[in-house]
Amino acid sequence: MFVEQLSAALVPYYLQIKFFHVACAMIWLASTSVAYINYLLPAIKAWQRAPDDERLLRQRNIAMERFDQGVVLEHVAFPLLLLSGLLLLTAGPWGLAHFWLSLKLCIVVLVFLPIEAMDYWLSHFGGNKRAIRVSGQGDVALSYEQAIAHHWLFLVVSTPVISVTGLLVLYLAVVKPV
């Protein structure tokens, strides 16, 4: 009963919800790409070529800490994307019987959710590099280096996965193949 009432209330706003959903998808997919490609990636690669260079180490650390700060926009957009997706599912004419939507939701649940959960942890919680650096707890230098290494490995693995599956989900949403 509640779902039917909610659906009826949302139907007049379907296109506005869809616009919001697409805007959140664009922010989520693209907000960190410029920083990653132009700042973080070059800083990491330069440091990897000369790991004993203190200047490159400082640049790497600054780039990674700023990257942690910069992903806030992405991490606000993602839950809004999920919420607006649920609203579209409730109000829209499409259901789980449609292959494109089922595939899209499988990608969201099996790929995006686990990756984003890890990304939140690495950027804002236990893996936040700035928080580790200023904590003064334990071997800060070792913890910091481990956090950098874990986050970098995560980015190396997740970036191509998100790039491909993100575009696939956009394709499914726009083309809606049967």
C-alpha positions in Angstrom: 0.0 0.0 0.0 2.7 2.5 1.0 4.7 1.7 -2.2 1.7 2.4 -4.4 1.0 5.7 -2.6 4.7 6.7 -2.9 4.7 5.7 -6.6 1.6 7.8 -7.3 3.1 10.8 -5.5 6.4 10.5 -7.4 5.1 9.9 -10.9 4.5 13.6 -11.7 8.2 14.3 -10.8 9.7 11.3 -12.7 11.6 13.4 -15.2 13.0 15.7 -12.5 14.1 12.7 -10.4 15.6 11.2 -13.6 17.5 14.5 -14.2 18.8 14.5 -10.6 19.8 10.9 -11.0 21.8 11.5 -14.2 23.4 14.6 -12.7 24.5 12.5 -9.6 25.8 9.8 -11.9 27.9 12.3 -13.8 29.3 13.8 -10.6 30.0 10.3 -9.2 31.7 9.1 -12.3 33.7 12.2 -13.2 34.3 14.3 -10.1 37.7 12.7 -9.3 39.0 11.9 -12.7 40.8 15.2 -13.3 42.5 15.1 -10.0 43.4 11.4 -10.4 44.8 11.8 -14.0 46.5 15.2 -13.6 47.7 15.2 -10.0 47.7 11.9 -8.2 48.8 9.6 -11.0 51.8 11.8 -12.0 52.9 12.3 -8.4 52.8 8.5 -7.7 54.6 7.6 -10.9 57.3 10.2 -10.3 57.8 8.9 -6.8 57.9 5.3 -8.0 60.8 6.2 -10.4 62.7 7.8 -7.5 61.4 6.5 -4.2 64.3 7.9 -2.2 63.7 11.5 -3.4 62.2 13.4 -0.4 60.7 16.1 -2.6 58.8 13.5 -4.7 57.7 11.7 -1.5 56.3 14.9 -0.1 54.5 15.6 -3.4 53.1 12.1 -3.4 51.8 12.5 0.2 50.3 15.9 -0.5 48.6 14.6 -3.7 47.2 11.6 -1.8 45.9 13.6 1.1 44.3 16.2 -1.2 42.8 13.3 -3.2 41.2 12.0 0.1 39.7 15.5 0.6 38.6 15.8 -3.1 36.5 12.6 -3.2 34.0 14.2 -0.8 31.9 15.3 -3.8 31.9 11.8 -5.3 31.0 10.4 -1.9 28.0 12.7 -1.5 26.8 12.0 -5.0 26.9 8.2 -4.7 24.3 7.9 -1.9 22.1 10.5 -3.7 22.5 8.4 -6.9 21.3 5.3 -5.0 18.4 7.1 -3.4 17.3 8.7 -6.7 17.6 5.3 -8.4 15.3 3.8 -5.8 12.8 6.6 -6.4 13.0 6.0 -10.2 12.4 2.3 -9.6 9.4 3.2 -7.5 7.9 5.8 -9.8 9.0 4.6 -13.3 7.5 2.3 -15.8 10.5 -0.1 -15.7 10.8 -3.1 -13.4 13.1 -6.0 -12.7 11.5 -8.0 -15.5 13.5 -5.7 -17.9 16.9 -7.2 -18.6 18.7 -3.9 -18.9 17.5 -2.8 -15.4 18.3 -6.1 -13.8 21.8 -6.0 -15.2 22.3 -2.4 -14.1 21.1 -3.2 -10.6 23.4 -6.3 -10.4 26.4 -4.1 -11.4 25.4 -1.5 -8.7 25.1 -4.1 -6.0 27.9 -6.5 -6.9 30.5 -3.9 -8.2 29.7 -0.3 -7.2 28.6 -0.9 -3.6 31.7 -2.9 -2.5 34.1 -0.6 -4.3 32.5 2.5 -2.8 32.4 1.0 0.7 36.1 0.4 0.5 36.7 3.8 -1.1 34.8 5.5 1.8 37.0 3.6 4.3 40.3 4.4 2.6 39.5 8.1 2.1 37.5 9.1 5.2 37.9 6.5 8.0 40.6 4.0 8.8 42.6 4.7 5.7 42.5 8.5 5.8 46.1 9.5 5.3 46.0 12.9 7.0 44.3 11.4 10.1 47.0 8.8 10.3 49.7 11.4 9.9 48.5 13.6 12.7 47.3 10.8 15.0 50.7 10.1 16.7 49.5 6.6 17.4 51.9 3.7 17.0 54.4 3.7 14.1 52.8 6.6 12.2 55.3 6.4 9.3 54.7 2.7 8.8 50.9 3.1 9.1 51.0 6.1 6.6 53.0 4.1 4.1 50.7 1.1 4.4 47.6 3.4 3.9 49.2 4.9 0.8 50.1 1.5 -0.6 46.6 0.1 0.1 44.8 3.1 -1.4 47.1 3.1 -4.5 46.5 -0.7 -5.0 42.8 -0.1 -4.6 42.9 2.7 -7.2 44.9 0.7 -9.7 42.4 -2.2 -9.5 39.1 -0.2 -9.1 39.7 2.5 -11.7 39.4 0.3 -14.8 36.6 -1.6 -13.3 34.6 1.5 -12.5 35.5 3.0 -15.9 34.1 0.1 -17.8 31.1 -0.8 -15.7 30.2 2.9 -15.2 30.0 3.4 -18.9 28.1 0.1 -19.3 25.5 1.2 -16.7 25.2 4.6 -18.5 24.7 2.7 -21.8 22.0 0.4 -20.2 20.2 3.4 -18.8 20.1 5.4 -22.0 19.7 2.6 -24.6 17.6 0.2 -22.5 18.4 -2.8 -24.7 16.0 -5.7 -24.5 
